[in-house]
């Protein structure tokens, strides 16, 4: 045990607490058909144990004896499309132990199987909104959560992770794997890389799941021709045989926002981020279905676009902004833009279902009311 002394009105009060505490409760990364990574954080170094199984009592145990505060345990030998129960345990050198309740996760589905996932972006700043969205999103029982950046207001401030993002994401983050992309507010912080287990080099990577390939990029770094990310994306898109392709990065190449790309109350707008727009021809060439972004704290869905012009369904990507995860809300420009199919001002999340050649996106507000949907078919 350890003791703190609090001074209150001239009196000294002794307050005791366990020497070992969970700073961040368990969450998951890297779901595959036969493995998953379980993460959590303690306030002092300790060994890492995950107890797991398909039913109680938990029959399996995976251990990392090396003491750490950022805990990372990979479970292997799992069965595809199967629900599991788990609990994390940390034990320090003094014998103190802390554990989580029994929680759950599911492994990735096989190609051809149906699944659903949620999309959230810009979850900073408003704890009550974020928590309600997390509760609503978990009620959909998604397979994973796709994050479009700006998880916190300042990625360099550790309390924004431990005091806002992780606690307010419960119960979603305890039971549904997280698949994040970097935003500008992460500030390329070491905390981001400490908290998430992602494929190298981590700031861009591919996430395959069932009949879907997701390609996640860092819009704070160069994305245009000649850049590392462009070359990687071109190679991966060329090799992809997935039925559906989604590319996600934080800053949108197309947006009818009121003032981020030119104050539309007094001047023209460029209608999106010109640096990320440099990658658009590559996305069009390789048949990307949806380009997902955040950054603008609103919702926007475009018609299918090619070279910035509206085209027939399937002839170009749809661009979606899902920036209503908790940040201060923004407005669309006062005059409708021709590429816009739907705009909405309010905190929200998206739920996506994939079943073979059909993909459906649904958008829900803070009260879990459907306000937009689109269906794609191949």
C-alpha angles and dihedrals in degrees: 000000000000129000134216124195118223120195113216124168093333094312127111114223121193114218120189129198138170112276090231122058137168106245093179120019122228123297135160144238137180103029114192134165092270107020147037137184118234117203135186140147134231129193094238132030115278142154118272125234130173117192112197148157145137093271143009132311092048105238101185130068129188116191137194106190094190109103116238142150094221103059122205123175124170117209114207138179093052127150121247120255093008132135117234136186122221146171129193123222130188124191123186131207091266091058096253112146135196127182141180127235117265107280135172145233139175129225123235120280124244123255109282095029122116122246143159135218139181131234125211130170136177097020095168132115108018112072097182093051094046093049093049091049090049091052091047093046094049089053086068088060094225125193093228142347120243114206122199099199139271092084088162137020095242118015091197092062106083093199089064087064100038098035102036121013104040100037094045093048091066129144092021097054093047094060108020124062118245121230107186138185125198122258130191093260092061085068088208084282124185087233090068091055092043092054103044132059106209137158115274132305084023098204088075127021146139124255115195119193126167109307092347134089117194119194114198122197138180109242091193088071128059113286102170131099112307094027126118092242094049092051092048093047093048091053094046096046090049091052096043117109095175119134090228130035125194124181117198130191132146108246114061122233089208125037138148091206117154101237118354095089099030128335101265092197089070111007145025122282127222086217099229146000110315094201095056090043087069089077094052097093089056091051091050093047093055099044100249108183103202132015108201125199143156128189093108107080096227140066124266134165121186130205113254106291136202120180087349094302128113112254138176120290111285094016094098142005124281112230116216131188114197099174099142101097096118111307123120107287124251135200135242118240114280092246120057116248119229095234093054119105096171139000128184133178113213144076110289150144134216128233118202128193125195124194116164108290095359127085124176127188119199124187120207130192128222091278090051094251118148110242103165142011139174130191125208124191136189 
